[in-house]
Amino acid sequence: MAAVVYPAVGYSACPHDCPSTCALEVELIDARTIGRVRGARDNSYTAGVLCAKVARYAERVHHPERLGQPLRRRGPRGRGRDAFVEIGWDDALDEIAEAFARAMQRHGSETLWPYHYAGTMGLLQRDSIELFRNLLKTSRQHSTFCITLADAGWIAGTGVKRGSDPRAMADSDLLVIWGGNPVYTQVNAMHHVARARRERGAKLVVVDPYRNATAQKADLHLMLRPGTDGALACAVMHQLFADDLVDREYLEAYTDVPRELESHLASRSPAWASDITGLDEDEIVEFARLYGGIKNSFLRLGYGFTRSRNGAANMHAAACLPALTGAWREPGGGALYANGGIYGIDQTVIKGLDVLDPATRVLDQSRIGDVLAGDPRDLQGGPPVTALLVQNTNPAVVAPETRKVLAGFARDDLFVCVHEQFMTETAAFADIVLPATMFLEHDDFYQAGGHTHLQVTRALIEPFAECRSNHRVLAELARRLGHSHPGFEQSPRALIDDALRRSGLPDEATLFAAHWHDCAGGFEHDNFLDGFETPDRRFHFRPDWSRVGPDYAAMPALPDYLPVMHAADDEHPFRLVAAPARQFLNTSFTETPGSRRAEARPTLLIHPADAAALGLGDGELARVGNRLADILLHAKLFDGVQRGVVVIESIWPNHAFIEGLGVNALVSAEPGPPNGGAIYHDTAVWIRTDTGGSA
């Protein structure tokens, strides 16, 4: 391979927990330094578009507070960098392996919980922790932070996690963005929306509980109460039947029980839904007639559905709409939630599926506070968790019920190793902290949720200081603990190549040279015109929820509103939405100067009438609480919500809040049916003025 001549441009893929997985062009100043990052212009989905936070990625790679050496804690837990001293890699890995071995000898292998999430979406660097779990027969993980509820609702109807090609949005005459804010969280989608509006005069409808940046661009914004999406969807379907705007030929050919559905929806009128959603009846009728009158309507469903306890039922109800109108038949029509089901990557070696013991317990990551507190239900009759290995996530901030999580991490009998890029609040509780590479410093490969491209990447710059990749650290720990496996004995490129070849895809070198590989199945397949992936090949209005998750008893037989939310009451009169901030991605980018300046500070968005009733002025301090905790932050008057609804855009670190406790302290760890899932937008709170003044 020829030597790189600097300055140069390298191709990569954004690794962060976002459906876009943007194809990137990276300015390379020298072997250790990057400049500007841009969206790849030749990629048909990214199309040169990139969010501002990733465009400034040099701020993260070259951040002065980035971790560069292994650290051993010498002071109290949770105190930050000053409580640690530097040690060598061999000493660090030896101490971790010895601590894990002692814990497992005392309590059994399930006492160790390797804990991770989507700090990187790379299929090797993210998922090799599964091989570590399976080799050692540790506790496994039910990953429930983000997509579990929405996945269940979509798959209940379609049978598979895929849908219409998102590039088809540019060929649509009506775009409906429901349960997402892509201006903040998936900017590429807005590029294709803008094309349709510019070239076709397409209409944009946004369904969301607050007037976010995407809703501000809409022709129609349906600002419903949080978690009431199922009622709105049912009322729209009621109106479609009432106005004969349904495609009965499509219904008979492609769906399971259309006549039973019509009868069921007879009582789900716009007036019924108005009482539940807080929307005007006329708004619901207007939307139904607009949707039913445009055949090539594209429904873009987002992760907002996965934030409410009834999110699976809501997602299923909304996903029924294109089946009623036959929008699936039309170029530019149909629906997309996520495309994770199109790739078929064989990760047997990477994940160690050949050594998986299905008898090992599976712990719910969202209930880490209860797990560390020793709740017998969560421990499932097994041993306490006395050792943690944390990669790619920051549970001290992102997990629900923060106070319980922090108490668990403070246990004296808990050994914690955190592999991280910065001294996060989770890392501050560790016994050993290991410095981690960033995506430009290691090899990996990526599939996308929001588009159809598979991407293979190689390291573009040398690792910072002594940073090591996830895969390397796990392999070295496994060896120290006496385990071997091909997934830890081969190089990253060899493992990627093996997985691709097993999957019938081009090899690693070919895909790296091409930058990306389009896995779209073509219009007929993507829009299920060759059948849905259910047993009878039909879309299921009456799903078999038992196929989706074990907690299915309360799920509605047909699309409906499932009233199981944490409803407002006299003690907790407000419903809280903890929505994503524009310049953060979970807790990533909260350390970069550009993102911090843009976001300013944690803020409570509250309707002026609600604020007036509380005696709360703009910029004054508000105390927000419930039975779990209370937090203190500044208020901002905002009329882009219904009365009784408040919004805190986050996830700010706990220490960014005035009293050192963040928004997820208010969020319950109670799982949503039928397959679990965190309920970050399903929170009832009280609000009081605080005498601390304003700023």
Secondary structure by P-SEA (a helix, b strand, c coil): cccccccbbbbbbbcccccccccbbbbbccccccccccccccccccccccccccccccccccccccccbbbbbccccccccccbbbbcaaaaaaaaaaaaaaaaaacccccccccccccccccccccaaaaaaaaaccbbbccccccaaaaaaaaacccccccccccccccccbbbbcccccccccaaaaaaaaaaaaacbbbbbbbccccccccccccccccccccaaaaaaaaaaaaaaaacccaaaaaacccccaaaaaaaaccccaaaaaaaccccaaaaaaaaaaaaaccbbbbbbccccccccaaaaaaaaaaaccccccccccccbbbbccccccccccccccccccccccccccccccaaaaaaacccccccccccccbbbbccccccccccaaaaaaaaaacccbbbbbbccccccccccccbbbbbbcccccccccccccbbbbbbbccccccccccccaaaaaaaaaaaaccccccccccaaaaaaaaaaaaccccaaaaaaacccccccccccccccccccccccccccccccccccccccccccccccccccccccccccbbbbbccccccccccccccaaaaaaaccbbbbbbaaaaaaacccccbbbbbbcccbbbbbbbbbbccccccbbbbcccccccccccccccccccccccccccbbbccccccbbbbbbccccc
